[in-house]
Structure formats: structure tokens, C-alpha cells
Amino acid sequence: MRIKKGILTPCRSICTMDFDLGLCLGCGRSSDDIKTWRSKSAEQREKRCAELAEWDSSYGAALEIGAPL
């Protein structure tokens, strides 16, 4: 996870939506999750980042090395 503009975020600046999955392939968030991210409390963002850490270890890591999903 990163801190961008003082806010914890799972964003990896890959920002590619998979519309079949309904998720960003870079961070694993839905478009609604991305849109509402700044309005969430720090506690809500931390909880969501923890949930996304598991997703990140499979799909996100595969993207970094260019492996097919």
C-alpha cells in the first residue's frame, strides 16, 4: 500500500479496469470503491487495504511481471 497526497491507497498507478470482473487490475478496487475512496475514513481505508492485500498478492503481482491472468 502507498500514501498518496497524505491518504493510504492501494493504487499502483496501473489503472486498468477489467469490466468483466468489475475491478481495476492494478489495485483490485471496483469503480465505486475508487470513486468513494477519499470520502472514506482512515479506518475504512485501512480495513479495505487489508482486504485488498490478498487480491494484490495474486492478480496484482502477476501484472507487474507481465504474466497472463
C-alpha positions as CSV (number, residue, x, y, z in Angstrom):
1,M,0.0,0.0,0.0
2,R,1.1,3.6,-0.6
3,I,0.5,7.0,0.7
4,K,-0.6,9.5,-2.0
5,K,-1.4,13.0,-1.1
6,G,-1.5,12.0,2.6
7,I,-4.0,9.2,2.0
8,L,-3.4,5.5,2.3
9,T,-4.2,3.9,-1.0
10,P,-3.8,0.5,-2.7
11,C,-3.4,2.3,-6.1
12,R,-0.3,1.1,-8.0
13,S,-0.8,3.5,-10.9
14,I,-1.6,0.6,-13.3
15,C,-5.3,1.8,-13.5
16,T,-6.7,-0.7,-16.0
17,M,-10.4,-1.7,-15.5
18,D,-11.4,-5.3,-16.2
19,F,-15.1,-4.8,-17.0
20,D,-15.8,-8.5,-16.8
21,L,-14.5,-8.6,-13.3
22,G,-15.7,-5.1,-12.5
23,L,-12.3,-4.4,-10.9
24,C,-9.2,-2.4,-11.5
25,L,-6.4,-4.8,-12.4
26,G,-3.8,-2.6,-10.7
27,C,-5.4,-2.4,-7.2
28,G,-8.4,-4.7,-7.1
29,R,-11.0,-2.0,-6.4
30,S,-14.3,-1.6,-8.1
31,S,-15.1,1.7,-9.8
32,D,-17.4,2.7,-6.9
33,D,-14.7,1.9,-4.4
34,I,-12.3,4.1,-6.3
35,K,-14.8,7.0,-6.6
36,T,-15.6,7.0,-2.9
37,W,-12.1,6.4,-1.6
38,R,-11.3,9.9,-0.5
39,S,-14.6,10.1,1.4
40,K,-13.9,7.0,3.5
41,S,-12.4,7.4,7.0
42,A,-8.8,6.4,7.6
43,E,-10.1,3.3,9.4
44,Q,-12.3,2.3,6.5
45,R,-9.3,2.7,4.1
46,E,-7.0,0.7,6.3
47,K,-9.6,-2.1,6.5
48,R,-10.1,-2.1,2.7
49,C,-6.4,-2.1,2.1
50,A,-6.0,-5.1,4.3
51,E,-8.8,-6.9,2.3
52,L,-7.1,-6.0,-1.0
53,A,-3.7,-7.2,0.2
54,E,-4.8,-10.8,-0.6
55,W,-6.0,-9.9,-4.0
56,D,-2.8,-7.9,-4.7
57,S,-0.6,-11.0,-3.9
58,S,-2.2,-12.9,-6.8
59,Y,-3.5,-10.7,-9.6
60,G,-1.5,-7.5,-8.9
61,A,1.8,-9.4,-8.7
62,A,1.1,-11.2,-12.0
63,L,0.5,-7.8,-13.7
64,E,3.9,-6.5,-12.5
65,I,5.8,-9.3,-14.2
66,G,3.5,-9.4,-17.3
67,A,2.1,-12.8,-16.6
68,P,-1.2,-13.7,-18.1
69,L,-4.1,-13.7,-15.7
